[in-house]
Every structure is written in C-alpha cells, then in structure tokens.
Amino acid sequence: MSLKLYAHPFSSYCQKVLIALYENETPFEWKPLSPEHPGHYQDFVQMWPIKKFPLLTDGERVVTEASIIIEYLQLNYPGPVRLLPADPHAALEVRHLDRFFDNYVATPQQRVVGNALRPEADRDPHTVQEANALLETAYGWLEQHIEGKEWATGSQFSLADCGAAPFLFYADWTHRIDPKYKNVLAYRQRLLARPSVKRAVDEARPYRKLFPLGAPDRD
Ligand SMILES: N[C@@H](CCC(=O)N[C@@H](CS)C(=O)NCC(=O)O)C(=O)O
C-alpha cells in the first residue's frame, strides 16, 4: 500500500482528509500521531517541520495541507465521488467554500481551543472574544448561503463539505450555533449523517476527553 497518513483521529483537519479517503474507499495505512507511537511523530516532524497535521506520503512524495492532500487524491487516486468538480468554474466555487470553512470556521475555533490549552496566566480573553465574534459572523453568512442547498455548493458533496463536517462539528462545541441558524444546524446534521463523516466522528469518540472546553454529550 503506497499511501500513508500521519494523523490523529480527533483532529479536525485529519478528519477532513479521512472523510475524503472514506468517500472513495481509498486504501491507506494509518500512521497514528499519538504518544504510543513516538517514532511516527519524529518522522512527521522530519518531513514537515511546520508540525501541522495531517501529512500524506505516497512513496517518496510528501503531501501536506488537508485541502492539497484531497486535491492530490483526486488527481492520483480518483474514485466514484469527485470531490473537485471537472468544470473549473464549479471547482472555483468549491475552493471558495473550502477557504471559508478553513479561515472563518476552523481558524477561530482553533483559537478558542488553543487559548484554553494554555496555562491560565497566558490566556487572552480578547482573542476568545474576537474568535467567537468571527464564528458568529461566519454562522450568519452560512445561514444565507446554505439556504436551499444540500451541500456547501449545491447538490454534489465536495472538498468543501469534507472540511465543513469536522469544523462545524467542533465549532458548535466551542461557540454554540444558535437555534436561529436553522439552515446551518440542518446542514451540520446532514453532514453528521453521511457515512464517511459518521465513521470519522465515531473513530474519534474515545478521545473526547482531550477537548479542553468539555465535550458535550449531544453528538
Ligand atoms: N493548514 C493546515 C492546518 C492543520 C492543523 O491546524 N492541524 C492541527 C490539528 S487539527 C495541528 O496540527 N495541530 C498541532 C499543532 O498546532 O502543533 C491544514 O490545512 O492541514
């Protein structure tokens, strides 16, 4: 098997790639980044000193950044589910939504969690306030955008939904999605019901105690 994925099951960006792999039943070897496998982490840091996971290897080839990994899979290991549409204009819209979920949902969500993981004296309430305000704005934009759509850009499940699923999952745990955002909550539920997403969420269940804000029981 040539594909190896260095990842942790509880990580949202790793789940983004796992969902893409599961959608197309692409075979790969897990290289868990966990304390039980210190060698995997050393290899990972050697390949990518930026230390952001996931990381995919394909023989000698090293691929980093979740969106790029998914594009790489589409180019080199295509399956029945096209996560980037063939039409370049449709693909541009998918990439736009992918940027939206990375920059305006995952990034502020990670900031709040990152702040909670710091020692008390190093925490910054302004960071948390700004991050939560950005999440709120993002929910508001998405509420309008997703109206009448099944998936992020319409009727086809895509790269953008691979990210949306874990990011909205954890965003709701971090800064709860208000019931007034009915379309966003319904979209989150549709994502969670998708078998590839359900599998990634279930595999991460044993690690919920790692969530520093306290994982709620509702999902
Ligand atoms: N831009 C990266 C972000 C990946 C990322 O933030 N990964 C987190 C886990 S969800 C991570 O590596 N955290 C470890 C750290 O920051 O040291 C991507 O798209 O893959």
The ligand as a MOL file (V3000), in Angstrom:
LIG
                    3D

  0  0  0     0  0            999 V3000
M  V30 BEGIN CTAB
M  V30 COUNTS 20 19 0 0 0
M  V30 BEGIN ATOM
M  V30 1 N -3.2990 24.4460 7.3930 0
M  V30 2 C -3.2560 23.0910 7.9430 0
M  V30 3 C -3.8210 23.1570 9.3570 0
M  V30 4 C -3.7220 21.8220 10.0680 0
M  V30 5 C -3.8860 21.9400 11.5680 0
M  V30 6 O -4.1370 23.0320 12.1090 0
M  V30 7 N -3.7380 20.8130 12.2480 0
M  V30 8 C -3.7770 20.7910 13.6940 0
M  V30 9 C -4.5990 19.6050 14.1640 0
M  V30 10 S -6.3230 19.8060 13.7680 0
M  V30 11 C -2.3750 20.6140 14.2240 0
M  V30 12 O -1.5130 20.1400 13.5190 0
M  V30 13 N -2.1540 20.9710 15.4980 0
M  V30 14 C -0.8780 20.7380 16.1230 0
M  V30 15 C -0.1030 21.9890 16.3600 0
M  V30 16 O -0.5950 23.0780 16.0460 0
M  V30 17 O 1.0050 21.8610 16.8790 0
M  V30 18 C -4.0490 22.1480 7.0410 0
M  V30 19 O -4.9200 22.6280 6.3020 0
M  V30 20 O -3.7740 20.9340 7.0280 0
M  V30 END ATOM
M  V30 BEGIN BOND
M  V30 1 1 1 2
M  V30 2 1 2 3
M  V30 3 1 2 18
M  V30 4 1 3 4
M  V30 5 1 4 5
M  V30 6 2 5 6
M  V30 7 1 5 7
M  V30 8 1 7 8
M  V30 9 1 8 9
M  V30 10 1 8 11
M  V30 11 1 9 10
M  V30 12 2 11 12
M  V30 13 1 11 13
M  V30 14 1 13 14
M  V30 15 1 14 15
M  V30 16 2 15 16
M  V30 17 1 15 17
M  V30 18 2 18 19
M  V30 19 1 18 20
M  V30 END BOND
M  V30 END CTAB
M  END
